[in-house]
């Protein structure tokens, strides 16, 4: 159902449009307020890059869960497109003098940066250059780089499809702890943090399986059913 929704639901597209509209509202206000050295910090996959083509292949070939080797092969094909509203929002930022920085924790080895930039260029995203893209191959902790950027820029909004894109506190291995943390950040959603939908992958998966990319063992498939109900 999650994949059918991603592939067909206009609601999926609308949620991206909504997210970018909200982000633009905040950038507009920051510009009107005369704030300087404005920046937006964004995640890459499933925030500004639409990965549905990868998932279509997964379903077509009957692969039960996310498959890392297939992902690495797919990344190199440059078939990612921009998510709905991404190009418009980032073009608006560029034209208004607002810098966009991307941070990803992809890992395709030595070529990770080059491959990611290739995807961004193919998708038509502004700021597709090494100065504006940070690749974190060794860790998925984005906070140090975010803090570093925030020292010299006024970051208006953070964009992501994974709560770990906003705070490392969500990188925990149980769903209840992730939910509990929302009490701390609730005022930030739709203000500082703009969240996009992703019902197929992310650290919510890690909270269930203890692994963001669990192998499709009988035990894990059983856990999947338990997570969905019983
Ligand atoms: Mg992502």
Boltz pocket constraint, residues with backbone or C-beta under 6 A from the ligand:
constraints:
  - pocket:
      binder: B
      contacts: [[A, 43], [A, 44], [A, 45], [A, 46], [A, 47], [A, 160], [A, 161], [A, 162]]
      max_distance: 6.0
